[in-house]
Amino acid sequence: MSTPDSPQSVLRHDYAGEGLGEDRLADTPWQQLERWVAEADERARTADDVYEPRAISIATVDASGAPNVRTVLLRFLDPRGPGFVSSSDSAKGLELGGDPRVAANLVWPAMFRAVRLRGVVERIEEDEVAAYWSSRPYGSRISAWASHQSAPVGSRAELEERVAELERRYPDHGRPDDVPVPETWWGYRIRPHEVEFWAGRPSRLHDRLVFTAVGAGGGAAAQDVDLHPSLDDPAAWLVGRRQP
């Protein structure tokens, strides 16, 4: 008999996904990534089982080599790679400043799909970041100023007081330039050298198709942005299948 804590009592789901065969894999990692993100966006609009289709987990390492992971939102997406925003003096910003290597994961459980990326980050151009900043709601722009991301705070009241002070300093006139972009509010682009597309199948016999950049290697070379090609260059990528 199983108990609430026994392995037999763990809730299990058989993955009923359609899988991903080589015959349906796009020619480049960009085409496949763009397709899956678009389909996740559409699923979020039409169903209630995908809430945040652009949530992406970002893993970094600190100065001692200890890993650190957190979930942010995908804010940029083009053939150069997916991008996100963060404070440059947050934990992730400081860690990426010390070691640009990164791993990331997009997961859509309801669709039995995931994308795994490994590569390095580069800073996104300031004009691109400013354009995105101006599209954010007023409250989100104020919050970016109010929060010294990752730093300790005595209470929520302290944050709320800081927000009120900033609202007085930068009143809402309904214009995109009401609140300036903080100097530490950076955009980071992931330049992958490996992109894996995972598709769940019954009996845990999942599909794992992996694009690897031609010439990708480890060591110091793994930190060289120039060795991380466009995601839309078919000549720059090799495709292989991995066991589940």
N, C-alpha and C positions, 0 to 999 in steps of 0.2 A: 504494500500500500504506500502510495506517495504521500509525503507531507508537504506543507506550504513551501518549505525550503529545499525540498529534494529536487534533483535534476529532472525527475520525471514530471514535475509540476510546472516546469518552465513553459511559458506560452510559446508555441511554435507555429510558424506559418510556412507552408510550402510555396516557394516562389513560382508564380504562374506567369512569369514574363515570357515575351516572345523571343527573347534571346537576341544575339547579334552575330550573324555569320559574316564571313569575309565577303560574301556576295552582296551584302547590304551595307558594308562599311564604306564611308565616303573616301574620296581619294586623298584627302588631307585631314589632319587633326582639326584645323579650323572649320572645315565644312561639317564635320561630325559634331564638334562642340556647338557650333552655331545652331545646328538642327536640333540637338537635344535640349539646349537652353530654350529655344523657341517653343518646342513642344511642352516643356515644363511650364513656361509662361502661360501657354494656352490652357493647359490642364488646371492651373491655378485660377484662371478666369472662369472656367466652365464647371469645375468640380470643387468639392470641399475637402479633398484629401491631400492637396499640395498647398501649404499656406505661404511659405516664403521660398519661391523657386530659385531665388538667386542667393540664398545663404551659402557661404563658402567657408570652410574651416581652413585656417592658416597655421601651419606649424613652423616654428623657428627654434633656434638654440641660443642660450645665453652664453656669457663669457666663459662659463665653466664647462660648456658642452651639454648642459641639461636641456631637454626639450620643453617646449611651451606651445600650447595650442589654444586657439580661440576661434569663435565663429563671427564673421563679419558679413557684409553684403557686397555682392558683385556690383560695381558701379561703372565699370568700363569693360568693353568687350569688342575687340577687333583682332585682325590677324597677327598683331604683335603679341597678343596675350591678354588674359583677363586682368582687371585691375580693381583696386579697392582704395579707400581713403583711411587715414589714421593720423594721429598726432605723432610727429617725429620724436617727441620726448616721452611717448608712452613706452610700455615694456616692449611691445612688438617693434616700434620704431627704433628704439635703442638697440635691440637685438639685430634687426636687419641692417642697421648702420655698422655693426661690428662684423656681421657675417651675412651676406646677401642671399645665401642659399635658403630655399624655402620648399615646403611641400604643402599641397592644398588638395581639398576634397570637396566636390559637389555631390550631394546625395539626394535622390528622390525615391524614398522607400515605396511609395504607392505605385510608382512606375517601374520598380525593380531595376533601377538604373543608378549608376554612380560614375563619376569621372575623377580620376586621380592624376595630379600633376606634380612634377618635380622639376626644379629649375632655380633661377635666381631672380631677384627683383631689381628693377631700375626705377628711378623716380620719374613720374609722369610730368610732362611739361606743364608749367604754371598756367598757361592760357587754357589748357584743357581742364585743369582742376578748377580754375575760376569760373569757367562756363558751367561746370556741374554745380559748383557752390551757389551760383545765382539761381539755379533751379530748385534749390532746397527750400522748404517752408521756413518762414521767419523763426519759428520756435526752435527748429533744428540748428539754424545758424547761431542763435543765441546760446544754445546748449553747448555747441562746439567751443565757444569762448569760455563758458562757465566751468566746464570740466577740465581739470588738469589730469588727463587720462592716466589711470593706473596709480596715481598718488593717493595716499590715505586721506580720509576726510572724517571729521568728528561726528557728523550727523547729516541727515538729509536736509535739515533746516539750513545748514551752511550753504549747501548747493542752491537751495531755493532763494536764499538771500542774495547770493551772487547773481542768479538769474535776474532778480528784480533790479539789482544795481545796473546790470548790463542793458536791460530793457529801457532804463532811464537814459543811459548813455547813447544807445542806438535805438531810438523809437521806430516803430513800425509805420512807415509811410507807404507801404505797398510796393516799394521799388526793390529791384534785385541788388542794388548797391547800398541798401539801408545798413547792412552789417558787412564790414570788410572781411576778407579772408584772413584768418590768423596765420602768422608766419610759420607756425609749426604744423599747420594743417596740410599734409602732403598727400599726393596720390602715388600709389605703388603699382607697378605693372609686373606681373609674373611672366618671365621669359622662359618657357619650359624647354627642357631637353628630353622630357619623357611625358607622354600623355596616354593614360590607360582608360579605356572605355569598358566598364563592367556592366553586364546584363544578367540579372538573376534568372535561373532556370530551375525546373523541378528537380527534386532529389539532390540539391546543392551542386549540381553539375553545371556551374555557371560558365558564361562566356567572358573571357578576358582578352581583349585585343589591344595591343600596345603599339603606339608610334614612338620610335626612338630616333632622335636626331643623328644624322650621319656624322660620325666622328666624335660623338658624345663620350666623355670619359670622366674619371674622377679626379681627385686632388685639386690643384690650383686651377686646372682647366675648367672644372665644373663651375667656377665663379666668374668666368669670362663671358660677358653678355654677348660678345661677337660670335661665340660658339653656340648660341641659342637662336636658331633661324626663325623666319616667318612661319607661322602655323599653316600658311596657305601655299607653301612651296612644295609640290609633290616630290621634287628631286632631293629635297633635304631630309626626307624621313624614310625610315625603314619600318615595316609592319611585321609583327609577330604575334603568335598566340601563346598564352601562358596557361598552365594548369590551374584549376580553381582551388 
